[in-house]
């Protein structure tokens, strides 16, 4: 048995596996295939030895792993797994239906993923018996790390809905999974995971999009890193009700200044509740995770401004909005 190997490209993996077959080994263990998380999404993992490039693989491969050719490598692993047994590679099967998890908010839906699913269709109804309408197609459960997977921004505020989901891959689409509800849409939820800066209204020049050293940031693969004086402004599709900001600091938190505005010209400070989740440093230089909550915003708030008072990395912003 060839023990754990990895941190190499797809063609190098192919050469290793062909050697395993040629030398009649029993098998080979690649670094590192991670499975679905019971609370939604996947388990994530990266290591310094991976050169800040490779991350744990997820079957059948996703856009989040495009930089290290995840989809092609996973297909190669499947092909070679059958070849080493000397049997034909079977056709890909339609995945089983996913299991939606209980939810209190239409802006924070999660589900237990289906093996082999490349994406999920989300369906909604006003009654448990239907009729059902599809509100999202091919939603990935590998885009975010340890956060809700889907926010229904097409819901009508004040309405209660039932939800279900179907899993899909190139073989087809599963039947519907379990039904959850009623889930109340008391507001809509805007989410910025910083895959890019397209969701910002405007920002200063003090920011740099970051994707490296995910291990130090609780495996978060998309962040916006800034320095003192850096600011950014959000404007969403309705009056803001509440906000939540996830940040990381190398040392003692330099709490950002939060400001709100009704017209985008005059801003006033607003206090945020701070939750520090630091468990101390470590050999790998883990950073300090801090969450800031603004549970209630004045009526008519249309703009949120965040200004840094020291070096920090923002990893996620959630804004609840609507009448």
Helices and strands as residue ranges (DSSP letters): E 2-5, H 10-22, E 28-30, G 48-50, G 63-68, H 70-83, E 99-100, E 111-112, E 119-125, E 133-139, E 160-169, E 172-173, E 180-184, E 188-192, E 202-203, E 207-210, G 214-217, E 223-226, E 231-235, E 240-249, E 257-261, E 268-269, E 273-276, E 288-294, E 303-307, E 312-321
